[in-house]
Amino acid sequence: MRHISLCMPRDCDYNGALSLVTHTRTSPVRIGPHQLKNNLVVAPMAGVTDRPFRQLCKTMGAGMAVSEMVASNSLLWGSEKTKRRANHDGEVDPISVQIAGADPQMLADAARYNVDQGAQIIDINMGCPAKKICNVMAGSALLKDEPLVARILKAVVGAVGVPVTLKIRTGWDRDHRNALMVARIAESSGIQALAIHGRTRACGYSGEAEYDTIAAVKAEIRIPVIANGDITTPERVKQVLEYTKADAVMIGRAAQGRPWMFREISHFLETGRHLPPPAVGEIHRVLVAHLHDLYDFYGELTGVRVARKHISWYTKGLAGSAAFRHGMNQLQTCAEQIRAVDDYFAELSGLGERLIYVEEPGMMNKPERMEEPAELAA
């Protein structure tokens, strides 16, 4: 097996290659009392993993989907944005909610609040690299202060009777790659699963992820380890599981507009073969149902704006989609959006029964600037 070079903060280049071996770990993962149906997890993404998206990914094969970040500041719990993020009506178990902040007591209070709202797993964010999150010493900035990490984990684990999980990066920068020490703190604090993004905070989302650190952590701790970073195709899932020996993978950007990728991954891991591309008619129905869920969840004004990015993700790489996406940005009502989607998919159906990508799906989910929760910077 070839070595994978560690991610360097100046360019974060990937200088190695992953090698396939004969066996892939496909066992379902247990987090506390919750037995996931598989080892495929949807990463928390600000502005993306709302309830409609989480529910859709679960329906299409994900074992768990983690919510977007919820602020630990109790003054913000009454805001419409925070109340929406704490809305789990009809969501398939287990319900995992990510909280973010830097004060142990505030995070403990936020954990209790979200459990009262229906959270069955609390996830603590120590992985977000966004400047306005790190500037208030939240997210991956916490990795610089291991004693504070320990106080936060102890406070949150002690505050709730549900499993607490943690998401981190490999470290702050090339000179402070301390994921292994943080993992040991997490395990001793009672954290029940650890997700690791294979970049440092200094890397942001640039370059490519490294998996050596994840493999080293997995070899040293007994709680489930979830590998994250640049996991875009079924082949990459298999490679990362085999290289790191991680218990699960966490998929973020690659699932945007392709929630059916979870069933494709499951099929590939089980059989070694790819499913055919989905039928145009099926994805048309999936997208329209998703849009209606967004409109119901957000209301028409906000729902139309949120829907635009999802429509763009669903259609990126498909024939004729550039002009369609440009036109979509001009539409202002739910009815206009649905009509445009119907017309576009009618055109696609004339090209064939199944989706035809003019760009490889695995290449379409390059790092993008993600929406950041503004309230965390307050």
Secondary structure by P-SEA (a helix, b strand, c coil): cccccccccccccccbbbbbccccccccccccccccccccccccccccccaaaaaaaaaacccccccccccccccccccaaaaaaaccccccccbbbbbbbccaaaaaaaaaaaaaacccbbbbccccccaaaaaacccccccccaaaaaaaaaaaaaacccbbbbbbccccccccccaaaaaaaaaaacccbbbbcccccccccccccccaaaaaaaaccccbbbbbcccccaaaaaaaaaaccccbbbbccccccccaaaaaaaaaaacccccccccaaaaaaaaaaaaaaaaaaccaaaaaaaaaaaaaaacccccaaaaaaaaaaacccaaaaaaaaaaaaaaaaaaccccccccccccccccccccccccccc
